[in-house]
Amino acid sequence: MPRSETRSLFTADLILPAMGDAFRKLNPRDLIRNPVMFTTAAVAVLLTLLLAVGQDHLAPGFKLQLVAWLWLTVLFGTFAEALAEGRGKAQAASLRATKAELTARRLKGDAVETVPASALRMGDVVLVETGDLIPSDGEVVAGVASVNEAAITGESAPVIREAGGDRSAVTAGTRVISDRIRVRVTVNPGQGFLDRMIALVEGAERQKTPNEIALTLLLVGLTIIFLIAVGTIPGFASYAGGAVPVAILAALLITLIPTTIAALLSAIGIAGMDRLVRFNVLAKSGRAVEAAGDIDTLLLDKTGTITVGDRQATEFRPVGGTSPAELAEAALLASLADETPEGRSIVLLAREKFGQSADALPEGAVVVPFTAQTRISGVTLGGSTIHKGAVDSILRANPALDREAATQELRRITDEIGRAGGTPLAVAKDGRLLGAIFLKDIVKAGIRERFGELRQMGIRTVMITGDNPLTAASIAAEAGVDDFLAQATPEDKLALIRKEQEGGRLVAMCGDGTNDAPALAQADVGVAMNTGTQAAREAGNMVDLDSDPTKLIEVVGLGKQLLMTRGALTTFSVANDVAKYFAIIPAMFVALYPGLGVLNIMGLASPESAILSAIIFNALIIPCLVPLALRGVTYRPIGAGPLLARNLAIYGLGGLVAPFAGIKLIDLAVNGLGLA
């Protein structure tokens, strides 16, 4: 992670509010959500009340220090959570300011009335013109416009929003920078995308995930066990002819229970969602982030994810004695009026390879427009007609061509292009075949390496495409995916997800269209593109504000980082507690059982010094681990075995070693300052 982001965790505008929030979170109704810290606070309250009683041999100054460090342990835990929430609150404040400015021009028949955005209801239609902020989430029902979505994505590059298709959804708070559109409101007040984003980044709607709940239950169980164990100690001490002061019992309990991970657990979850938001992905729940870390199968659309999205003309393949130059000239003329990326690439190839110089159609030329029914476009000029289009469509439009030898040659070329992962376009002039244009899907640079990383994570990748199986197989081999689904329909996608899930695997996919909504809803992690339809955004449990399909790969990495961070700090905390036992237990019982002195392997100066040093270390380790909890453990795509060995070596062994060194240093300082 960049160093600047690490420093940003400890700026005054974050720390000062977090310090205030840490005290407010001492409210028992807030603390009870974290049973371990609630127990620590209850023990601190008990010792505070007993501080003045003085019924034991312990010095008041020693007991006062114990009480102070117990309260600091609780405050460090609430501070970690408050600091994690603070970064989200800062972002929510700017979003709320944007939302407060919104007004709308609502259409009532032919009349236009200006109303606050909060007065809009689902089904209302509003008029939005150049310079206006879109007042509510909705779908464009008329017009086309450029929209600046920097308010939610951070990117200033405008995007096109238009009626119909998969780019009709608009979001409240984004600004129209050209033209005008009519928008039908699709949400009621307080339920919009911006409202949910504010609530989520503030942590107000963050629910504990299943793994987090399971870990909390484990911590509660350990706390109850140690509470019972400590409660039996006075009986053993009495049997041995001695007594253990309440303050010492309290100190033992707090060092036994897993306060470190309990204090950081909430902060880890909040920070995980915050990292996703900073990556311009909005998760609708912590469960979705966590599920991303457990993904087994990743479904990826070919176009725009694995390939750059626009096919490029790479070669002219003539047939029937036609020269390459003649084919290039005909293809150029048929494409001059074609504004699609494929059409522009044909013009560019003809100019670069064959020196064709025409930059506009001759006067009197009539353009043959492309339609979904004919799948043919072209031009008529000087009594001649040139067509280009799908091979089957060209042959269907000219039935007589089936009997010509050039058609058989074209079929052979078409198969070659398909096996090479390309798409053929046929070109014909006045009913005579001239040849084919090789349109190639360009695989994104570095995508093969990315899929290799996923394979190392144990994730199976499946490419989904509407291409024929030959083309799909070629692109899949070039990109390095594990499998592919060709000629896929929405039903095929849904069936594939269900099949994977029935095999016990977790599935992630991305999509942007209404036809993707069923599959997005079925997937364990469904990432909807922000440019997509309202149906897709509602069906997914994540929304990518940048509408970058390849980001799904990073989302998986962020999910794994969240799980690793929680696991690493849990390992460190448990190992930490084991080491603390060696500090405090021999010190507590050495007077009753002198033989326990051999366990004082750290050579601590006195029982009081050992107990105080362990309690101080127990408190200080929490703020020391806050940066790691908020930043996250660095994830590398290696196998599960090496990953487990690495984490045990770093956080397990580190958790054992750190307390020995830390408590010994604190013991030296405590005795040097005469605090015990």
N, C-alpha and C positions, 0 to 999 in steps of 0.2 A: 504494500500500500504506500502511496506517496507520503513523504515525510510531512508535507504541509497539512495533510489530512490528519495525521497523528497529532500535530500541534494544535489543530483546531478543536480537539477534544477539551483543551484546557484554557480556552479564552475566557476573559472575565465575563463576557455576556452570556456564557453558558454556566460557569461555575457559581457565580453569585446567586442567580435565581435557583440553581440546584441546591445550594446550601439552605436557602429558605424553605424550599419544598421538602428537604430532608427532615426538617423539624415538623412540618405539617403532616408528613407521613407517619409520625409517631402516634397519630390517632389510632386507638385500638381497632376501630372498624377497618382501617387500612392494613394494620399490622397482622390481623387475624388471617389475611389471605396468604401470609407466609408463616406457617406454624412454627418453624424453627426460630425465626427472628422474633416472633411473638413470645415464645418461651424465653428467649434471651432477655427481652424487655421485662417480662414478668419477674425473672430472677433479679434483674437490676432494680426493679421497684421494691422487691422484698428486702434486698440488702440496704437500699436507701432508708427504708423504714426501720431496719434493725441497727443502723449505723450508730445511733445514740444510746442503744441499750447497754452495750459494753459488758455482756455477761460472759465473755471468754477472755483468754489471755492475749488475744491479738491486739496489736497497737492500733489506735484509731486512725493514725496516718496510713497504715497498711490497708485497713478496710476502706478508707476513703479512696485510695488509689484503685482498689479492685472495683468499687462502684463506678468510678469515673471511666475506667477502661471498658467496663461492661456497657455503659451507655454509649461510649464511642463505637463499640462493635455494632450496636444497633444503628447508630447514626451513619456509619460508613456504609451499611447495607442499604438504608433508605436513600443515601446520597448517590449510590451507584445507579439505582433505579431512576432517581430524579434527573441525573445527568443524561442517561439514555433517552428519557422522555424529552429533555430540553432541546435536543437537536431537532426532533420532530415538531415541537411547539414553535420553534423559530420559522420553520417552513410553513406551518399551518397559519401563522400570523399573516404572512404575505398573501397566502391564498384567501384568507378571510377578508383581507382588505380589498382584494380584487372582486370578491363576491359582493361586498357591500356597495360597490359602485354600479351594479347592474340595473338597468331599466330596459323596458321592452316596448316595441311598437306592435301592439296586438291588432290583428285584422278582424274586423266584425263586418262581414259583407264587403262593401266597397269602402267602408270607413276605417280609419287608422286611429287608435287611441294609445297614448303613452301611459304605461303603468309600471309600478315597481316589479322587478323580476319575481319577487315573492308572491305576487298576485296571480302568476301564471299557473294554469292547471293542465294536466295531461290532455292532449288533443287540441289545445290552442295553437293557432298559427300566427307566427310573428314575422315581420319584415325586417331584414338586416341588410344594411347598405355599407358602402365603403367607409371605414373608420369606426364602425359600430362594434361594440362587444356583444358576442352572442349571449343572450340572457339566460338560456337554459339548455340542458341536454336535449337533443332532438335529432330529427332526420330532415335533410333537405328534400323538399317536395317540389320545388321549382327553382330553376336557375343554376348557375355555376359560379363559383367565386374562389379567389385565393384567400387562405386563412392563415394567420400567424398564430401558432400554438405555443409560442415561447412561454406563456404564463404557466403552462403545465409541463412542457417538455424541456424547457431551457434552450431549445433550438430555435433560432430566428428564421431559418429557411421556411418560406411559405409552402403550404400544401393545397392541393385542389380538392374542393368539396363540391359535389354535384348531385342532382336528383337521380335516383335509381342506382343500380349497381352496388358495389361493395365499398364505395367511398362517399356514402351519404351521411354518415353519422358526424355530428358536431358536438362540441363540449362547451358548457358554460364558461365564460371568462376568456375565451379565445377571441381574436379580433379579425374581422373581415378587412382585407386591405385592397380589394378590387371587386368591382361589380356588385350585384345584389342577389340575395337568395331569400326564399321563403322557407321557414323552418317550422315543422310540426313538433310541438313539445311532447316528449315521451316519458316525462317523470313529473311527480308532484313535488311541491316545495319540501326541502329538507331531505330529499331522496336522490338527489343528483350525484353525478360523478365527483364534482368538486366537494360536495358535502361529505361524501364517504371518504374522500381522500384526506380531508381535514381531520375527520374523526380517527382515521387509521394512523396517520403520521403523529397525532397527539398521543396515541396509545389508548384513547378512550374506548375503543371497540376491540382492543386486543384480547382475545380469548386464549386461555392456555391450550396448548396443543396436547394430543394424546400422550406423546413421549414426555412432555413437561409435567403433565398430571401424574403419570406413572412415577417419574423421578421424585415429585413432591411427596407422593404417598410413601415411597421408600424412605425419604428423609424423615417423614413423620413417624414411620415405624421405628427407625433407629433412635429417634428422640425419645419415644415412649420406652423402648428397651433400656436406654441409658438412664432415663429418669427412674425406672424401677430399680436398676442396679445401684444407682447412687442412694436411693431411698433405703436400701438394705445395709448400707455401710455403717450407720450408727449402731445397729444391732451387733455387727461383728466387732466394732470397736469397744462396745460395752462388754462383750464377752471376753475381750483381751485385756480388760481393765483400764481402758482409756476412753477418750471422747474426741470427736472430730468437730470443730467449730462449723457453724452453718456457712460462714463465708468461704471456708475451704471446700465444703461440699458443693457450694454454688460454683466456685471456680472450676472444680473437677467436672461438673455437669457441662459447663459451657465449652470446655476443651474437648470433651468427649463427643458432643453432638456436632453434626457437619455444618457449622455456621458459615464456612467460607463459600461453599457452592450455594447454600441457601440464600446468602446475601447477594450473590451475583446472578442467580437463575433468571429472575425477571429481566434484569438488564441485558442478559444474553439474548433473550427472545425479542425484546424491543429493538435492540441494536441490529438483529438479523433482518427485521422488517425495514428498519431505517436504511440499511445498506442497499436493500432492494429498491426502495424509493429513490435513493440517490443515484441508482443505476437506471432511473426512469422506468421502473416497473412497479406497478401498484398491485400488491397482493391483497385479496379480499379477506384473507385470514392467515394466521400464523400456521395453520394446518397445511396450507398450500405450499408455504416456504419449506416447511419440514418435509413434506412429501417429495418436493423436488430433489432433496438430498438422498432419497431412497429409490429414485427412478431406475428401472431395469430396461425399459424400452423407450426409445425416442423416435416419434414419427415426425418427419420433416417434409414439407412440400418441396418439390424440385425447383419450381420457378421462384426466384427471388431469395431462396434460402441456400440451395446447393449451387444453382447457376445464377448468373448476374441478373437474369430476368428478361433480357431482351436478346432474341436470337440475332445473330449476325451472318450476313452473306459472306461466304469464304471462297466459293468456287462456282464457275459456270461449266456445266457438263452438256455439250451439244450432242444431238442425235441426227441420224439420217443425212449425213453429209453436210450439215450446217456448220459453218465456221464459228469458232469461239467469239470472234469479233461481231458477227451478225447476231448471235444470241445475246451478247452483252448490249448491243444497241437496242434490240427489241425490249430487253428487260429494263433498260434505262428509261425508255419512253413510257413503258407500262407503269413505272414506279415514280415518275416525276411528281405526280399529284398525290402520291401515297405518303401521308405524314406519319405513318407508324415507324417505330424504330427499325423494323425489318425492311420497310420500303426505303428508308434513308440509307441503310447499309448497302442495299443493292445499287443505288445510285453511286455511292462512294466507291464500291468495288469496280463498277464499270468505268469510272473516271480514272481510278488509280491503275488498274491492270490493262485497260484497252484505250486509254486516252480519250474517252468520250467526253465531249465538252458541252453538250446541251444542258442548259440550266433552267429552261422553261419550255413548255409545250408550244409547238407552232400555232399560229393563229388559225382558228377554225377547228382545232382538235376538240373532240368530245370525250370527256372522261367517263369511263364505265365504272360506277361506284361499287365498292365491295358490299355485299349483303350476306347475312348469316345463312340465307337460303341457297344462294348460288355459290358462295365461297370463292368468287372470282372477281378480279378487278382488271382494269386495263385502260385502253384508249383507242378511239377511232379517229384516223386522220388520213386525208388523201384517198379515201375509198378503201383503206385497209384497216383491219381490226386486230389489235394485239391483246391477247388475254394472258394473265398469269394467275395461278391459284393452286389449290390442292390438286394433286395428280388425278384422283378419282373424279373431281369436279370438272376438270378440263376434259377428260375423256367422256364424261357423261354429257357435256355440252356439245361434243363432236362425236356422235356415234360411229361415223364412218372410219374414225381413226383406229378402231379395234382390229381392222383387217390389215393395217400397215405394219411393215417390219420395224419402223421407227418406234412403234408402241411397245414392241417386245424389248427393244433396246432400252427404252425409257423405264420399263418395269425392272430390268436388270440394274440400271443405275439407281433407281429408287430403293431397291433392296440393299445396295452397297451403302447408300447414304444412311439408311435406317440402321444398318449394323454398325456404322461408324458413330452413331449417336446423334445424327443430324435429322433435319426435316427437309424433304424435297418440295420445291414449288415447280410446277410445270409451266412452260411458256409456249404459246401457240400463236401463229400468225395466219389469219385467213383460213383456218381449219387445218393448218400444217404444223406438226410438232417441230419445235426448234431445239428443245432440250430441257434441262432442269437446272434449278438454282439450289445450291447446297447451303441451307441455313443451319448454323451450328449453335447449340446451346453452349455458352462459355461457362465452364465450371469456375467458381470463385477461387482466387489464389489462396493457398494455404488451407482450403477446406479439407483436403485429404489428411493433413496433419491433425486438424481438429478432431476428425472422426477417429484417428488413431489414439488421441488422448481419451476420448470417450470409451474406446475399447479397453484401454488400460483401467478405466474406472469400473469396468464390468457392465457397461451400458451397450445394448444392442441398438443399432440405428437402422431405420427403415425409411426409404425414400418413397413418397407418394406422388404419383404423376398421372396425368391423363393421356400420356404418350402411349404408343403401341409398345408391346413387350420388347421388341428388338431395340428400339431407341432407348427405352428405359434401362435395359440391361447394359448397354454401352455406357450410358452416363453413370449408372451405379458403379460400374467397374472403374471408371475414371475418377470418380469422387471418393471411392473407398468405403461406401456404405455396406452394411452387412446384408441387407435384403432390400427388395423394392416391391411396390404394389403398382402395377401398370393399369391404365384405363380405369382409374379409380372413380367410383361414384360416391356420393355421401353415404349410401348404404354400405358400400364396401369398407369405407373408413370405420364406420361404427362397428361393423362385424369384426374387423381386425382388432380393434381396441378390446372388444368383449372377449375375443379368443385369447388375447394376451393376458387379460385379467383373470380369466378362468384358469389359466396356468399358474396363477399366484404371482404374477408380475405387476409392477406399478408402471403406468404408461403416461407419458407426457406428449402433448402435441400443440401446434399453434395453428391459427386460422384467422380469417378476417371476414368471411362471407356468411350470409344467412344459412347457406347449405353446410357450413362447418359447425353450426351451433349444436346439433345433436352429438357430434363427436367431441366437441369441446366440453360439453356437459358430462359426457361419459368418462373422459380421461381423468386420471387422478390429478394431473396438473394440466390445465387448459389455458394456454396463453393467447389471449385475443389481441389483435392489432388495434391500436387506437383509431386508425384510419378506417377500420371495418364497420360493419353494420351494428346497429344497436342490439340486434339479436345475438350476434357473436360476442359482444362485450358483456352482455348479461349472462351468457352461458359459461364463459371462461371464469376461472377463479383467480386469474391474473390478467392485467391489461398492460401491454407494452406501449408506453407513451410515445416512443420513437418509431413504432411500427417497423421494427427490424426483426424479421423472422429468425435470423441467426442468433439473436440474443437468447433464445431458448437454451443454447449450449451454456451460456454464462449463468443463466438462472439455475441450472443444475449444479454448477460449481458453487454458487452462493448458498444453495440449500445444503450441500455437503459441508460447506464451511460452518454453517450454523450447527449442524449435528456434531461436527468435529470439535467445535469450540465448547459446546456443552459437555461432550464426553471427555475432552482433555482436562477441563477445569474440575469435573467430577472426580476424575482419576487423581488429579493433584490434591484435591481437598481430602479425599479418603486417605491417601498416602501421608498427607500432612498431619491428619489426626493421629495416625499410628505413631508418628515420631513424637508428637506432643505427649502421648501417654508415658513415654519413657522419661519425660521431664517432670511430670507432676505426680504420678502415682508413687514412685520411690520416695519423693519428698514428703508426701502426705503420711505414709505409713512407716517411715523409717524408725520413728520413735516407738511404735508398737511392735514392729517386726524388724529389728536391726539387720536381719539378713537381707532385706530388700536394698540395702545400701549398695550391693554389687551392681544393681541395675542403674545406678546413677552414673551412667557411662559418659555423660557430658561434664561431670565434675562440677556441678552447680554448687554455689557457695553455701546455701542454707535452704531449708524447706520454704521459708517465706519468699526468698529470692527466686526459687524455682517456680513457685506458683505465680508470682507476679510477672515473671519473665514470660511464662507460657501464655498468660492472659493478654499481655501487651502484644506479643507476637500474633496471637489469634486475632486481635483487632487490626493491627497494622497490615497484615497480609491482604486484607480485603481491598483497601485503596491501591495497594501495589498491583493487584490483578485487574483493577477496573479498566485500564487501557487495553489489555488483552481481551477482556470480555466485550468491550465496545468495538474494537477493531476487528476481532475475529482471528482465529488460528489460521495461519497460511495453509492453503490446501494445494497439494500437488497430485496430479493424476497418476498414482501408482496403485498397485494391487492392494487388496484388503489386508493380506498378511504383512507385507512390508510396512503398510500404514500403521497397523496395530503395533508392530514392534517399535516403530519410530516414536509413536505417542507414548508408549509405556516407558521407553528409554528417557524421553524428555520430561514428560509430566508425571509419570509414576516415580521414577528414580529422583527427579527433581523435587517432587513433593516429599520424599523421604529425607533428602539431604538438606533442603532449605531450612526446616525447623531446627535441626541440630545446630547448624551454623548461626541461624538467626537468634534462637533462644540463648545460646552461649554468649553471643555478643551483647544481647540485652542484659543478661545476667551480670556481665562485667560492668556494663554501664550503671545498672541499678546499684551494685555494691560500691562502685567508684563514687557515685553521687550520694550514697548513704540513704537510699530510698527504702531499703528493707533490712 
